Amino acid sequence: MAQRNKKKLIIGAKNQTLTIAQANFVRDMLSNYYPEYEISIQSAPFSNDRIFNAPRFNPKPDLNSPDELEIALRSHTIDFAVRNLKNLPLQLPSDMVLAAYLPREDSRDALVGSRLKHILPSAVIGFENVLCAEIFKNMRPDIHIVIAIREISAIFERFRSGEFNAFVVSAADLKWMNLEREIAEYLDPRVHIPPAGQGVIVLETAASAKKIQNIVSKIHHEPTYYCAMAEIAFVRKIWQKYTLPASAHAEIIDSELHLSAVLAPEIGHPLYGSSFGKPENAERIGEELALIMVNNENFAAES
């Protein structure tokens, strides 16, 4: 008997080593739930023009600027897009939604090339995130920093060419690319608070694509969703008024959401804050912590 043709599901991903690795990870997860589907990956050109986690460069991306994956979603040439949450703008176009948040990978930043205690004075350290660089520079004013918002493979090339002595990137990104062996040290997320949404893969669909949303809901992870909502709410509230590096990191401990946050005034030291509450109040926790921190007398004095 001839085998029946499988139903098709097309994943869209940026033509970038990291994102293709993430798309393969998503395909494997969905294949476990939907063996009746033939799941393929379609790549789109990669660009940095809508990355949001470098606020001094692009705090409010133009949502009208073309995004190849969203064009493909609108034309139905792909069913959903694999996204790295930390690289998305804080607001999506009105006809797009994030239909699933996958279980979070390691949220920490990682140091490649040297352990902290071995970094010498005047060393040049590369960073993909402005805020992490600010925190590092505050702790080690004797180092030189280089902002390297590029694909990870390009950052490795710059490191190996001797442009910097070590660099800091997302631990999750290294793990997704099978480069965990390159990690010299994980940075403490209580001090080096990672970018909001780091380590979270999200699946973007057209708002009208209810069938696809139902399919990908099988791999949605509610605890990750709540943590991401608190982090993004904090950053969004800060950026409504201030163009400053800001981030937050949330985790659920004993059924309670704990949020830690940091922002960097134009002058002075980075400011830290924390809050907690029920996970279902995630957005409110993030927004209220942002208001508390910007009303802090230390923030007022240093801004």
C-alpha positions as CSV (number, residue, x, y, z in Angstrom):
1,M,0.0,0.0,0.0
2,A,1.4,3.4,-1.0
3,Q,2.2,5.7,1.9
4,R,-0.1,8.6,2.3
5,N,1.4,12.0,1.7
6,K,2.3,13.8,4.9
7,K,0.9,17.2,5.8
8,K,3.5,19.9,5.5
9,L,4.6,22.5,8.1
10,I,7.2,25.1,7.1
11,I,9.4,26.8,9.6
12,G,10.9,30.2,8.8
13,A,14.3,31.2,10.2
14,K,17.0,33.8,9.6
15,N,19.9,32.5,7.5
16,Q,22.2,32.6,10.5
17,T,24.0,29.7,12.0
18,L,22.4,30.2,15.5
19,T,18.9,30.6,14.2
20,I,19.1,27.6,11.9
21,A,20.3,25.5,14.9
22,Q,17.3,26.8,16.9
23,A,15.0,25.9,14.0
24,N,16.3,22.4,13.9
25,F,15.7,22.2,17.7
26,V,12.1,23.3,17.2
27,R,11.5,20.9,14.3
28,D,12.7,18.0,16.5
29,M,10.4,19.0,19.3
30,L,7.3,19.3,17.1
31,S,8.1,16.1,15.2
32,N,7.7,14.2,18.5
33,Y,4.1,15.5,18.7
34,Y,3.2,15.5,15.0
35,P,4.8,12.5,13.2
36,E,2.1,12.9,10.5
37,Y,3.7,16.2,9.4
38,E,6.7,16.7,7.1
39,I,8.4,19.7,8.8
40,S,10.9,21.7,6.8
41,I,12.9,24.9,7.3
42,Q,13.0,27.8,5.0
43,S,15.7,30.5,5.6
44,A,15.5,34.2,5.1
45,P,18.3,36.9,4.9
46,F,19.8,37.9,8.2
47,S,20.2,41.5,9.3
48,N,20.8,43.3,12.6
49,D,18.4,46.2,11.9
50,R,15.7,45.2,14.4
51,I,17.8,44.0,17.3
52,F,16.5,45.7,20.4
53,N,19.0,44.8,23.2
54,A,21.5,47.6,22.3
55,P,19.4,50.6,23.4
56,R,21.9,53.3,22.7
57,F,21.9,52.3,19.0
58,N,18.3,51.4,18.3
59,P,15.9,51.7,21.3
60,K,12.7,51.9,19.2
61,P,13.0,50.0,15.9
62,D,10.8,51.0,13.0
63,L,8.1,48.5,12.9
64,N,7.3,49.5,9.4
65,S,10.8,48.4,8.2
66,P,10.7,45.2,6.2
67,D,11.3,42.0,8.0
68,E,11.7,39.0,5.7
69,L,10.1,36.5,8.0
70,E,7.0,38.6,8.6
71,I,6.7,39.2,4.8
72,A,6.8,35.4,4.4
73,L,4.2,34.9,7.2
74,R,1.9,37.4,5.5
75,S,2.3,35.7,2.1
76,H,1.8,32.2,3.7
77,T,5.1,30.9,2.3
78,I,6.0,29.9,5.9
79,D,3.7,28.8,8.8
80,F,5.7,30.3,11.7
81,A,9.0,31.9,12.4
82,V,11.6,30.9,14.9
83,R,12.8,33.9,16.9
84,N,15.4,34.7,19.6
85,L,13.3,36.7,22.0
86,K,16.1,39.0,23.2
87,N,16.5,40.2,19.6
88,L,12.9,41.1,18.9
89,P,11.5,44.6,19.3
90,L,9.4,45.2,22.4
91,Q,6.3,45.6,20.2
92,L,5.4,43.4,17.2
93,P,3.3,44.6,14.2
94,S,-0.4,44.4,15.0
95,D,-0.9,41.4,12.6
96,M,1.8,39.3,14.3
97,V,1.7,37.3,17.6
98,L,4.2,35.2,19.6
99,A,2.3,31.9,19.7
100,A,4.7,29.9,21.8
101,Y,7.5,30.3,24.3
102,L,9.8,27.3,24.5
103,P,11.4,26.1,27.7
104,R,14.2,28.5,28.5
105,E,17.8,27.4,27.9
106,D,20.6,28.8,30.1
107,S,19.8,32.5,30.7
108,R,23.3,33.4,31.8
109,D,26.1,35.3,30.0
110,A,29.3,33.4,29.5
111,L,32.9,34.5,29.3
112,V,35.0,33.0,26.4
113,G,38.8,33.1,26.3
114,S,39.6,33.8,29.9
115,R,38.3,33.4,33.4
116,L,37.4,36.6,35.3
117,K,40.3,36.4,37.7
118,H,42.8,36.0,34.8
119,I,41.8,39.1,32.9
120,L,44.7,41.5,33.0
121,P,44.6,45.3,33.3
122,S,44.2,47.0,29.9
123,A,42.7,43.8,28.4
124,V,40.3,44.3,25.5
125,I,36.9,42.5,26.1
126,G,34.2,42.1,23.5
127,F,30.5,42.3,24.4
128,E,27.4,41.7,22.4
129,N,25.3,43.6,24.9
130,V,25.7,47.2,25.9
131,L,24.4,46.8,29.5
132,C,26.7,43.9,30.2
133,A,29.6,46.0,29.1
134,E,28.6,48.8,31.4
135,I,28.4,46.5,34.4
136,F,31.7,44.9,33.5
137,K,33.4,48.3,33.1
138,N,32.1,49.5,36.4
139,M,33.6,46.4,38.1
140,R,36.8,46.5,36.1
141,P,37.5,50.1,35.0
142,D,41.0,49.1,33.9
143,I,39.8,47.1,30.9
144,H,38.8,48.3,27.4
145,I,35.5,47.3,25.9
146,V,34.4,46.6,22.4
147,I,30.7,46.2,21.4
148,A,30.4,43.4,18.9
149,I,26.8,42.9,17.9
150,R,27.4,40.3,15.3
151,E,26.6,36.7,14.5
152,I,28.6,34.5,17.0
153,S,30.8,33.0,14.3
154,A,31.9,36.5,13.4
155,I,32.7,37.3,17.0
156,F,34.8,34.2,17.3
157,E,36.7,35.3,14.1
158,R,37.4,38.7,15.6
159,F,38.6,37.0,18.9
160,R,40.9,34.6,17.1
161,S,42.3,37.4,15.0
162,G,43.4,39.1,18.2
163,E,41.0,42.0,18.2
164,F,40.1,41.3,21.8
165,N,41.4,39.1,24.6
166,A,38.1,37.6,25.7
167,F,34.4,38.2,25.0
168,V,31.0,37.8,26.7
169,V,28.0,36.2,24.9
170,S,24.9,34.3,25.7
171,A,25.6,30.9,27.2
172,A,22.4,29.6,25.6
173,D,23.5,30.7,22.1
174,L,26.8,28.8,22.6
175,K,24.9,25.7,23.7
176,W,22.5,25.8,20.8
177,M,25.6,25.9,18.5
178,N,27.3,23.1,20.3
179,L,30.1,25.5,21.5
180,E,29.6,25.0,25.2
181,R,33.2,23.7,25.4
182,E,34.4,27.3,24.6
183,I,32.9,28.7,27.9
184,A,35.7,29.6,30.3
185,E,33.2,30.9,33.0
186,Y,29.6,31.6,33.5
187,L,28.7,35.0,34.9
188,D,26.6,35.3,38.0
189,P,23.1,36.5,36.8
190,R,22.5,38.2,40.1
191,V,25.3,40.7,39.2
192,H,25.6,40.4,35.4
193,I,21.9,40.4,34.8
194,P,21.4,39.1,31.2
195,P,19.4,40.8,28.5
196,A,15.6,40.5,28.9
197,G,14.4,37.3,27.1
198,Q,17.9,35.8,26.8
199,G,17.8,32.0,26.3
200,V,14.2,32.0,25.1
201,I,13.1,30.8,21.7
202,V,9.7,32.1,20.6
203,L,7.5,31.2,17.7
204,E,5.9,34.0,15.7
205,T,2.8,33.5,13.6
206,A,0.3,35.7,11.8
207,A,-2.4,36.8,14.2
208,S,-5.0,35.1,12.0
209,A,-3.2,31.8,11.8
210,K,-5.3,30.0,14.5
211,K,-4.6,26.5,13.3
212,I,-0.8,27.0,13.4
213,Q,-1.1,28.6,16.8
214,N,-2.9,25.5,18.1
215,I,-0.2,23.3,16.6
216,V,2.8,25.1,18.2
217,S,0.9,25.4,21.5
218,K,2.0,21.8,22.2
219,I,5.6,23.0,23.0
220,H,4.6,26.2,24.8
221,H,6.1,26.5,28.3
222,E,4.0,28.7,30.6
223,P,6.7,29.3,33.3
224,T,9.1,30.7,30.6
225,Y,6.3,32.9,29.3
226,Y,5.6,34.4,32.7
227,C,9.3,35.1,33.3
228,A,9.7,36.7,29.8
229,M,6.7,38.9,30.4
230,A,8.1,40.3,33.6
231,E,11.4,41.0,32.0
232,I,10.0,42.6,28.9
233,A,7.5,44.7,30.9
234,F,10.4,46.1,33.0
235,V,12.4,47.1,30.0
236,R,9.4,48.5,28.1
237,K,8.4,50.7,31.0
238,I,11.9,52.1,31.3
239,W,12.2,52.8,27.6
240,Q,8.9,54.6,27.5
241,K,10.7,57.5,29.1
242,Y,14.5,56.8,29.2
243,T,16.9,55.7,26.5
244,L,19.2,53.8,28.9
245,P,20.6,50.3,29.0
246,A,18.2,48.3,31.1
247,S,17.5,44.6,31.7
248,A,15.8,42.2,34.0
249,H,15.9,38.5,34.8
250,A,13.1,36.4,36.3
251,E,12.8,32.9,37.6
252,I,10.0,31.0,39.4
253,I,11.0,29.6,42.8
254,D,8.4,27.7,44.9
255,S,5.5,28.9,42.7
256,E,6.6,32.6,43.1
257,L,8.1,34.8,40.4
258,H,11.3,36.6,41.5
259,L,12.5,39.5,39.3
260,S,15.9,41.1,39.4
261,A,16.7,44.2,37.3
262,V,19.4,46.7,36.5
263,L,19.6,49.9,34.6
264,A,22.6,52.2,33.8
265,P,22.2,55.9,34.3
266,E,24.1,58.2,31.9
267,I,26.6,58.8,34.8
268,G,27.3,56.9,38.0
269,H,27.0,53.2,38.8
270,P,24.4,50.7,37.6
271,L,21.4,50.5,39.8
272,Y,19.8,47.2,40.9
273,G,16.4,46.3,42.1
274,S,14.2,43.3,42.8
275,S,10.6,42.2,43.3
276,F,8.5,39.1,43.5
277,G,4.9,38.0,43.2
278,K,2.5,35.6,41.6
279,P,3.6,34.5,38.1
280,E,0.2,35.5,36.6
281,N,1.0,39.1,37.7
282,A,4.3,39.0,35.7
283,E,3.7,42.2,33.7
284,R,2.6,44.2,36.7
285,I,5.6,43.0,38.7
286,G,7.9,44.2,35.9
287,E,6.2,47.6,35.4
288,E,6.0,48.4,39.1
289,L,9.7,47.5,39.7
290,A,10.6,49.9,36.8
291,L,8.7,52.7,38.4
292,I,10.3,52.1,41.8
293,M,13.8,52.2,40.3
294,V,13.3,55.3,38.2
295,N,11.9,57.1,41.3
296,N,14.8,56.0,43.4
297,E,16.7,59.0,44.7
298,N,20.0,57.5,43.5
299,F,18.7,57.3,40.0
300,A,17.5,60.8,40.1
301,A,20.8,62.0,41.3
302,E,22.8,60.2,38.6
303,S,20.6,60.7,35.6
